[in-house]
Amino acid sequence: MSRTKVGVDYFADEAKEYLASATELVEKMEHNTYSSAQMGKTMVLPASVSRLTSRSTP
């Protein structure tokens, strides 16, 4: 096999780079989705607690 790169080799290298970039972005999106869901759960609790405490005060 030749030691010089041809166009197909460059396309393959670029494809690997784009795949790595896309994989990283998907991981970030999944992390953000998980974090957002967790924050949504924690934000409900303080609101519920404040409603409960406001009912118990005369």
GIPELIN-V502984 format. One record per residue. N is the residue number from 1. RES is the residue in three letters. SS is DSSP state (2 for helix, 1 for strand, 0 for the rest). BURIAL is + if it has 9 or more other ideal C-beta (glycine too) atoms within 8 Angstrom, else -. D_CENTER is the distance of its C-alpha to the mean C-alpha in Angstrom with 1 decimal. Layout:
# GIPELIN-V502984
n=N res=RES ss=SS burial=BURIAL d_center=D_CENTER
n=N res=RES ss=SS burial=BURIAL d_center=D_CENTER
This chain:
# GIPELIN-V502984
n=1 res=MET ss=0 burial=- d_center=41.3
n=2 res=SER ss=0 burial=- d_center=41.4
n=3 res=ARG ss=0 burial=- d_center=39.8
n=4 res=THR ss=0 burial=- d_center=38.9
n=5 res=LYS ss=0 burial=- d_center=35.7
n=6 res=VAL ss=0 burial=- d_center=36.0
n=7 res=GLY ss=2 burial=- d_center=33.7
n=8 res=VAL ss=2 burial=- d_center=32.2
n=9 res=ASP ss=2 burial=- d_center=31.2
n=10 res=TYR ss=2 burial=+ d_center=29.5
n=11 res=PHE ss=2 burial=- d_center=27.6
n=12 res=ALA ss=2 burial=- d_center=26.5
n=13 res=ASP ss=2 burial=- d_center=25.3
n=14 res=GLU ss=2 burial=- d_center=23.4
n=15 res=ALA ss=2 burial=- d_center=21.8
n=16 res=LYS ss=2 burial=- d_center=20.7
n=17 res=GLU ss=2 burial=- d_center=19.2
n=18 res=TYR ss=2 burial=- d_center=17.3
n=19 res=LEU ss=2 burial=- d_center=16.1
n=20 res=ALA ss=2 burial=- d_center=14.8
n=21 res=SER ss=2 burial=- d_center=13.1
n=22 res=ALA ss=2 burial=- d_center=11.6
n=23 res=THR ss=2 burial=- d_center=10.5
n=24 res=GLU ss=2 burial=- d_center=8.8
n=25 res=LEU ss=2 burial=- d_center=7.0
n=26 res=VAL ss=2 burial=- d_center=6.1
n=27 res=GLU ss=2 burial=- d_center=5.0
n=28 res=LYS ss=2 burial=- d_center=2.9
n=29 res=MET ss=2 burial=- d_center=2.1
n=30 res=GLU ss=2 burial=- d_center=3.3
n=31 res=HIS ss=2 burial=- d_center=3.4
n=32 res=ASN ss=2 burial=- d_center=3.7
n=33 res=THR ss=2 burial=- d_center=5.6
n=34 res=TYR ss=2 burial=- d_center=7.3
n=35 res=SER ss=2 burial=- d_center=8.2
n=36 res=SER ss=2 burial=- d_center=9.4
n=37 res=ALA ss=2 burial=- d_center=11.4
n=38 res=GLN ss=2 burial=- d_center=12.8
n=39 res=MET ss=2 burial=- d_center=13.9
n=40 res=GLY ss=2 burial=- d_center=15.4
n=41 res=LYS ss=2 burial=- d_center=17.4
n=42 res=THR ss=2 burial=- d_center=18.6
n=43 res=MET ss=2 burial=- d_center=19.6
n=44 res=VAL ss=2 burial=- d_center=21.8
n=45 res=LEU ss=2 burial=- d_center=23.7
n=46 res=PRO ss=2 burial=- d_center=25.2
n=47 res=ALA ss=2 burial=- d_center=26.2
n=48 res=SER ss=2 burial=- d_center=27.9
n=49 res=VAL ss=2 burial=- d_center=29.6
n=50 res=SER ss=2 burial=- d_center=30.9
n=51 res=ARG ss=2 burial=- d_center=32.4
n=52 res=LEU ss=2 burial=- d_center=34.1
n=53 res=THR ss=2 burial=- d_center=35.5
n=54 res=SER ss=2 burial=- d_center=36.9
n=55 res=ARG ss=2 burial=- d_center=38.8
n=56 res=SER ss=2 burial=- d_center=40.4
n=57 res=THR ss=0 burial=- d_center=41.9
n=58 res=PRO ss=0 burial=- d_center=45.3
